[in-house]
Every structure is written in structure tokens, then in C-alpha cells.
Amino acid sequence: MTGAHGLLCLLSDRVDKRLLEAAGANLKVISTLSVGVDHLALDEIKKRGIRVGYTPDVLTDATAELAVSLLLTTCRRLPEAIEEVKNGGWTSWKPMWMCGYGLSQSTVGIVGLGRIGQAVAQRLKPFGVQRFLYAGRQPRPQEAAALQAEFVSIPQLAAESDFVIVACSLTPATKGLCNKEFFQQMKTTAVFVNISRGDVVNQDDLYQALASGQIAAAGLDVTTPEPLPTDHPLLTLKNCVILPHIGSATHRTRNTMSLLAANNLLAGLRGEPMPSELKL
């Protein structure tokens, strides 16, 4: 690593001050195979005049598809239902057995109406969602107009949504955003989905909310840590669906991301404009 001119990294690689010091003064470009950059010490990187490439846009569709899959899987209790078939719990047809919650006529709240948040909302609209709410740093009237989405505070979003989808980036402001207070404001029939970063959620508080029936169910594509230990309390709950951070995991998307990350790195090494450079 010492003396390297370029660094290609994954979202699971911490690029901190120690690593940058170890790399030395030659390092002039970092290319990450991700749209999230919370694993990069951006202040330190900026201080050293290092350029950063990342992979936005190309993973938006795949991640939005996964968000919708996870939402439906969670709200219609698919893993539980599959398990019942296997373990003999499926007996005769019963009117109220395995009932979940549907999207039709519902209110969906999206935390972070960025590229992925918008793409999720666009895909949910045809399901007959009645109302979209969103929260974030500032209103995004242009982006919200197509969805007729209303900009609201975090407490209002938590209180009024039947489905909460977290799609914001991890920043000091969003770390631990979904905590005890947040879950207490949610409806007892509400479903919570996180496709952003694990640290946006206080997992102990989420466990309590799910175990006590404070909220109906949760679907997570991201956790803290990753991988989640197999003895984690969340994994004991029937109303919690956890996936191993596969948001962008389609063959085409991962191939496109890899090409973009490589081209960002090469352009940075040549001192040319990158296809996707993070403005620091």
C-alpha cells in the first residue's frame, strides 16, 4: 500500500487517517465501488488533495427494486409463510391466518428523497399508494412534484406513515436517527424498511419496538455490524427480515459498477476528468 498512487476500495473498507498516512504522499485518487461514502474520511482526503470516484446512478434501479422486494416480503410475511409450509404449520385454510399489510390506499414515508428514494417511490406508486411523505435536509419540490410527495418533519413522517423506507445517506445528522423515540411515534401497524446504512438505525431500540409490538415488522438490507452475528437478537424475531446488503446485487449492475470504478481510478491516475467524481 505504501507509495500507492491509486486506491480501489469497497464499502467495507475503512479509509481513515491511519490508512492515508500509511499510503503516503503519492496517493492521488481513491475509487470506491459504492454510491455511499461514509466509509471514507472525506475531511482527511480533501486536506490531502486526493480525488474521489464513486458509483452513483448505475445502482439506483437495482437498489430500488430490492427495496420494493424487501418491503413486500416483510409486509406480506413471506419468510414466515414459507417456514409454515416447511414445518407443517399450514393446515386448513383460515380467514385471518398469515395476514399482513397491503400498499393499496396506504401512506408511504421516505427518509431521504435522493436518487434511490425517488426510484423507490416511482415503483411503489402503481401499487395504489394514496400519499407519499418525505423528510430530509431540505424540501425537493421538483423531485417531489411527480409523486405529489409532501415534505414533512421526521416525527410527522414516523407518525403518519404505514410504511417507512429509509434511503438517506449516513452522515453525523442521520446516525442513530431511527431510535426509540422514532419507533414510539410510528403506528403499531406500520412496517419499517432500511436500505441505507445500518448506523442510521439504533438496533437495540428496533429490537425492543419489534418484540413489544410497538411496530408491526421491519425489513433490513443493512445492519451494524455487517455481517450481523448469527446470534443477534434481531434474528430471533419472526417480524424482522434481514438481507445481507444485496441492494445493488444484480449481475448487470455489479458489472457496470465495477467498470465505472475502474474507469474512475484510471482517469484519476491520468489527471483527467472522472466519469463519476465526488465533489469534495
Secondary structure, 3 states (H helix, E strand, C coil): CCCCCEEEECCCCCECHHHHHHHCCCCCEEEECCCCCCCECHHHHHHCCCEEECCCCCCHHHHHHHHHHHHHHHHCCHHHHHHHHHHCCCCCCCCCCCCCCCCCCCEEEEECCCHHHHHHHHHHHHHCCCEEEEECCCCCHHHHHCCCCEECCHHHHHHHCCEEEECCCCCCCCCCCECHHHHHHCCCCCEEEECCCHHHECHHHHHHHHHCCCCCEEEECCCCCCCCCCCCHHHHCCCEEECCCCCCCCHHHHHHHHHHHHHHHHHHHHCCCCCCEECC
